[in-house]
């Protein structure tokens, strides 16, 4: 049996900050870190979102995130064909 893991939430907005018009918020579990630049923090990740069958890709400054963590992300949503 594998040891249980506690997921961590990392808010990306400072407390009390409001989202800008045109932004969306996503909450999901980090499944995979596809790319991470240690110098800049720029990271590409794959998330599982409730109600979506496929993984969702998110990019941005996500330095230090680990698979299994619960994340709440905000930004622009750009569907890719």
N, C-alpha and C positions, 0 to 999 in steps of 0.2 A: 504494500500500500504506500502511495506517495504521501509525503507530508502536505498538509493543507497550506494554502498560500493566502495571505490577506492582501486584497487589492487596495491600492492607494489612489486617492483622487488628487489630481494636481490642477487646481484652477488656473487658467491662463490669463484671466482678467483680474486686476487688483480688486480687493474688496471695495464695493460701492461703485465700481466702474460700470457705465452703461454701454451696451452694444451699439455700434453705429448703424444707421439705417442701411439696409441692404445686406446685413450680415445674418448668418444663421448660426445656431448652436447645435452641436452634435454631442451625444453621450454614448460611449461604447467601451468595449474592452479591447485593449491593444493586443493584437495577435502576433504581429511581426514587425520588426524594425528592418526595413529594406535598405536604408542608407542613413548614415549619421556622420556628419563632419564634426570632428572633435574641436576644431578651432573656432567655428562659427556657430555651432549648435543646430545648423540646418539639418533637418531630419525628414525622412520619408517613412511613413508607417502605414500599416494595414489594420483596420479596425473592424470588429463585429458590432453592428448596430441592431438593436431590437427591431424586429419586423422586416429586416432586409436579409434576403438569402445569400447575397454575395458580400465579400469583404469590400470595405470602402477605403480608398487611399486618401491620406491627409499629409500635407507638407507644411513645414514651418519650423520655428525655433522651439524644439522639443527636447533639448539636451537632457540626457540622463534617463529618459523614459525606458521602461522595461516591459516585455511581454507579460500579460496577466494583469496589468494595471488598468483601472477604470479611469477613463479620461473624459473631460468635458472640454470641448474645443469650440472656438467661435471664429468665424471668418466668412469669406465668400464661398459659395457653393458653385462649382463649375463642373457640370456633367461632362463626361468624356464618352464619345461614341466608341 
